[in-house]
Each structure stands twice: as structure tokens, then as C-alpha cells.
């Protein structure tokens, strides 16, 4: 798993790495998820590739899902994202078949819980 702080950083990572799925926050500084997705799709148009992009947003208005799809995203989840919702969306993309032995370590693991 890799993270990016904003859309421009996500584009930089995509230039040097391949991903099976992108979870794209819509409200990021520097470049939002809509613009990042449009730029990713423009690059894919030239190269012929396609990486699934799932919008992750706190926005849950009626038109938000449509706006995501128009921008080129493949799916949409609103925050707070429940683990079962995320799993159902990931399962829509058969190219993502990770077992625990295949999974990359998380770059920024959560700190241990304090002991009493």
C-alpha cells in the first residue's frame, strides 16, 4: 500500500509504479481527486492502459457520484468507509487478488496502542 498527500504526488507515483487499484480522495490540497483522475485518464488514453479508480469522499450528495463517473472514476464510496463496503468494491476488480502473502506491507503502520 502506498499513499500520496495530494493529486500531484499521486501522479508522480504513477509515473514510476504500477497499481492495481487507486483509492482517490476527492478533496486534497495542490490537486484534487477530480483533476488527478482526469490527468490519469488522459495519460491512459495515450498509453492504452486502465487502472480502476475508486473515489473516497465525505461528500454524499446526489450528484457527487455522477460527477466522479464523469471525471473518469470507476466507482464511489462515501466516508466513513466501512470495511465490508471497501471489500465489495475491491472484489469488483478481478485483477486484484491478494492473499496475505502477496500483500505489501503498509508504509505507515499505526502506532501500537498504549499499554495500561
Secondary structure, 3 states (H helix, E strand, C coil): CCCCCCHHHHHHHHHHCCCCEEEEECCCCCCCHHHHHHHHHHHHHHHCCCCEEEEEECCCCHHHHHHHHHHCCCEEEECCCCHHHHHHHHCCCCCCCCCCCCCCCCCCCCCCCCCC
